[in-house]
Amino acid sequence: MQQPKFPGNPFCKYISITLLCLNVILAYESKGQQSSLITNYMFNNMVFNPAFAGQSGGVAITGLIREQWFGFKDSDGNKVSPETIFLTVDAPIRAIHGGVGGMVSQDKLGFFTNTSVKIGYAYKAEFGPGIFSAGLQVGFQNGKFDYSKFKAVSSDDPLLKSDQANSDMIFDGSIGLFYRVPDKFYVGLSGDQLLQSKGNNTQYRLQRTFYLTGGYQWDIPNHPAFQLQPSAIVMFDGAAFQFSISGLLWYNNKFYGGLAYRFEDAVSVLAGLTIKGFRLGLAYDIGTSKMMNYSNGSFEVMLNYVLKIETEKFRRSYRNTRYL
């Protein structure tokens, strides 16, 4: 695999790597990059929208690992490709007229690591043929920048000359709305990192980001074993849009395969299966940008399990746990 080439000056080399992988400007008023987009977004609404908590009809546990630009390294052999890991848990609770959820995640972007813990509540109410919910989530994020990786840089910047890791604990929150008609469609709107909190030590600032998600289930006429499920997600951080569209073909509610496209970034292949409450999902991104010259694409592995705890009041709302 061809390795990326950077200018010979060490300062230029490390800054180029950082800008490419972190999208963080090493200046006093630097801002963090957009929240991560994942290819399996249609099964992970809890990541983007706190109003989804309790929609799965049981205690839902989902874990995902994403390796972005797999194999990408700098000229010194350091792994600088982004990596995302998260675990979400949510469940309906009838006594509080809704559901609760939480998430633990970690993003590694070059020499920067962001670890977050979030908890939230969603209020649910029957509305027409479906269920409407509104959610609120709060959490803490710990951003850590390992400046020791820049020891070779010749610069007057005290941050780049530091031989230690600086970190910050940041508080922020998110809100969301979600509407779902079981076995038909769903739509969600949410805002994340609304406070745009900033760390004092790393100068890392969270970027307010908005999400619009939607999905539809179409039972193919005369072929009851097959279902087509198109879905989409749009993300806007106040400066730029990013969106993905996908289409999955299900067979007997157990096996699926499909394709996805992320604008100016990648074409993806998805596949998965559901067995006894467990779902395994795989995704491989084939990059459409010049990054494919320096990496082997991106991949995701997702595992989900739902322990059913249906209640009579919301029974009609939990017939389908496909959208997790």
BELLIN-V168191 format. One record per helix or strand of 2 or more residues. SS is the DSSP state (~ for helix, > for strand). FROM is the first residue (numbers start at 1). LEN is the number of residues. If there is no record, write none. Layout:
{{SS:FROM:LEN} {SS:FROM:LEN}}
This chain:
{{~:10:13} {~:41:3} {~:45:4} {~:50:3} {>:58:10} {>:83:11} {~:94:3} {>:98:12} {>:112:16} {>:130:17} {~:147:4} {>:165:17} {>:185:8} {>:209:8} {>:218:2} {>:226:11} {>:241:11} {>:255:8} {>:266:10} {>:278:10} {~:290:4} {>:298:11} {~:315:4}}
